[in-house]
Amino acid sequence: MTLGPVVAAAGLMLIAQVDADSGHLAGALPGLIVLGLALALTVAPLTATELAAGGEEHAGISGVDYRSATDLTDGFRTGMLICAVLSLAGGLLALATIRRPEEPETARAEPLLSCPIGAPTLARTPAGAAARP
């Protein structure tokens, strides 16, 4: 589970190099292949870890029982529509709530050094000068 994310980073870096002049085969495909390999390297050990963590009392439990290809297709379509709606809602929520912080109008003053609560504020002493008692 360590190698997969490292390979994913390499794939994403390759994908980041794609520009408007890149073709599909020479531009996007190499990065997508590397990213796909990374997912395979990550998902297999992750799934094995999850399955090993569950006890025998959980063996055979499934979230859904698909009896036909039609059930699977309908479920997939519904799942993708739900994901699309949630993704759109998340993007709209981010657009509505995330703001760039305003830049301060004046430069911040140098912070004062202080002692614990109730103690007097410390003053900076110039280099080479003796500190006050």
N, C-alpha and C positions, 0 to 999 in steps of 0.2 A: 504494500500500500504506500510505500515511499517512492518507488520508481514511477508509478503511474502518474502522480501529480508533476513529477519532474519532466516526464515526457510530454505531458499536457502543456506545460509551460513552453516547451520547445515548439509544439504544434501551434500554440497561440501566437508565439513570436513569428512563426512562418506566415500565419494568416494575417498578422498585422502588417506584413510587407506588401499585401495585395493592394494595388491601386487601380485607377480607372483604365490604365493601359494593359493591365495584366489579363491574360487569357484564362479561361477556366482550367485548362489542363496544366499549364505552366505556373499559373498564379495561385489559384485556390486549392487545387487538388492535393498537392504535396502536404500542405498544412492540415487539411482535413483528414488525410490518411494517417498522419502522425497523431492527430488528436483522437482518431478512432482507435488506434493502437493503445493510446494512453487510457482510454475508457476501458478497453479490454483488460489492461494491466491493473486497473483500479477496481473494477466491478467484481472480477473473479475472487480476489482475496477478501473483499468486503462481504460478498455473499457467503463465502465459506465461513468467515468469522461470525456472521449473523446466524447462520444455520447451526454452527457448533455451539453457540451460546444458548440456544433454545434446548430445553430438556426433552426427553422422550415423550413427556405428557403433552407436548405441543406438536408432535409429529402428525402430519396429515391435515392440519388445520389450514384452510384456504379462505381468502377473503371473499371469493366469488366462485361459483361452480358454473362453468360454461358448458352447456350441453350441445351446442351446435355452433357452426361458423357464423351464423346469423347473430346469435347472442354475442359472440365476440366482436363482430363488426359493429353492432349497435352500441355495445359498451365502449368500444374504442372511439367511435364518433362522438358519443356523449362526453367521454373523458376529455377529448381534444377541445370540444366546445367549452367545457367548464374551464379548462386551462387557459383558453384564449380569453374568456371573459375575465378571469382572475388576473391575467397578465395585463389586460387593458385597464382594469380597475387599479392595479398597482401603479401603472404608469401615470394614470390620471391623478391618483393620490399623491405621487411624488411630485408631479407638476404643480399641484395645488399647495403642497406643504413645504417643500424644500426650497429654501431661499439662500442666496449667496450672502455671507455676512458682510455688513457694511464696513467700509474701511474707516478707521478713526480719523478725525479731522486733524488732530495734533499728535505729535509723537508722544509716546508713553514716557513718563518720568522713570528714572532709574529706581528700582524697588529699594526700599529701606531694609536694612538688616535688622532683625529684632530678636529679642530673647523670648522666653516663655511668657505666658500671660501674666500681667502685673509687673513685669520688669521694665526698666526704662529702655527707650530706643537706643540702639547702638549707632555711633557715628563712625564713618569711615576715617581711618587714619592714613595720611600720606605715606608712601613707601619710605622706610628709613626713620620715620618719626616714632617716638615712644608713645605707647598707648596710655591714656589717662587712667589713673587708679580708680 
